[in-house]
Amino acid sequence: MLLVCRFAVPAAEAPAFAARVRRALERLTAAPGCLGGEAGRAVDDPGRWVLTVRFASVVAYRRALSPFPLREHVVPLLSEALADEPATYEVLVEAAGGAATERSSLRAEP
């Protein structure tokens, strides 16, 4: 499962935002089932940031957000994400070393 959150961050708030994102990534990536995460800033628009975090499953994602320290520090940050697009995605194709593998969807299809 992939969590993707985009943020609009004024330049004056960038240092504080970067510290909050770092704290969120430290907490999230310490959770069982978290495969890693990154935060970055758009090259052509430094006021736009993205946070991506990979989880082994939807269950791992939900469990990662359950402990109080995560709800206290991470959930408020995630609530500031731009809300005009979905934030959670299932991984259907992954690739490494020049080879791609398709995964079956976890969604119940009609």
C-alpha positions in Angstrom: 0.0 0.0 0.0 1.2 3.4 -0.8 0.4 6.7 1.0 0.9 9.8 -1.0 0.2 13.2 0.5 0.8 16.5 -1.2 1.2 19.8 0.7 1.4 23.5 -0.1 3.9 25.1 2.2 4.8 28.8 2.3 8.6 29.4 2.1 8.7 30.9 5.6 7.2 27.7 7.0 9.4 25.3 5.1 12.0 24.7 7.9 9.3 23.9 10.5 7.4 21.7 8.0 10.5 19.8 7.1 11.1 19.1 10.8 7.5 17.8 11.2 7.8 15.6 8.1 11.1 14.1 9.4 9.4 13.3 12.8 6.4 11.8 11.0 8.7 9.6 8.8 10.7 8.5 11.8 7.6 7.4 13.6 5.9 5.8 10.6 9.0 3.9 9.4 9.5 2.5 12.8 6.1 0.8 12.6 5.9 -2.9 11.8 5.0 -3.4 8.1 6.3 0.0 7.0 8.6 -0.5 4.1 10.0 3.0 3.9 9.1 6.5 3.1 10.3 9.8 1.5 9.5 13.4 1.6 10.5 15.9 -1.1 9.9 19.3 -2.6 9.0 20.1 -6.2 11.9 21.3 -8.2 9.8 23.8 -10.2 7.6 24.9 -7.3 9.4 24.8 -3.9 6.2 25.6 -2.1 4.9 22.1 -3.0 5.9 19.1 -1.0 5.1 15.4 -1.2 5.2 12.7 1.4 5.2 9.0 0.3 5.2 6.0 2.6 5.1 2.4 1.6 3.4 -0.3 3.7 3.3 -4.1 3.3 -0.5 -4.1 3.5 -3.6 -2.0 4.3 -3.6 -3.6 7.8 0.0 -2.5 8.4 -1.0 1.1 7.3 -3.9 1.1 9.7 -1.9 -0.4 12.6 0.9 2.1 12.0 -1.5 5.0 12.6 -3.0 3.5 15.7 -0.5 4.2 18.5 -1.0 7.5 20.4 2.4 9.1 19.4 1.5 8.7 15.8 -2.0 10.0 16.2 -0.5 12.9 18.2 2.2 13.9 15.6 1.5 12.2 12.3 -2.3 12.5 11.9 -2.3 16.3 12.4 0.4 16.6 9.6 -1.6 14.3 7.3 -4.7 16.4 7.9 -3.0 19.4 6.3 -2.4 17.6 3.0 -4.2 18.9 -0.1 -7.5 17.1 -0.2 -8.3 17.3 -3.9 -7.0 13.8 -4.7 -6.9 10.4 -3.0 -4.0 9.8 -0.6 -3.9 6.0 -0.4 -3.1 3.7 -3.3 -2.6 0.0 -3.8 0.6 -1.1 -5.6 -0.3 -2.9 -8.8 3.1 -2.9 -10.6 6.5 -2.8 -8.9 9.9 -2.9 -10.5 13.5 -3.4 -9.5 16.6 -4.2 -11.5 14.9 -3.8 -14.8 12.1 -6.3 -14.2 8.5 -5.4 -13.4 6.0 -7.5 -11.5 2.3 -7.1 -11.5 0.2 -7.6 -8.4 -3.4 -8.6 -8.1 -5.8 -5.9 -6.8 -7.0 -6.2 -3.2 -10.2 -4.4 -4.2 -13.4 -6.4 -4.7 -14.3 -5.7 -8.3 -18.0 -5.5 -9.3 
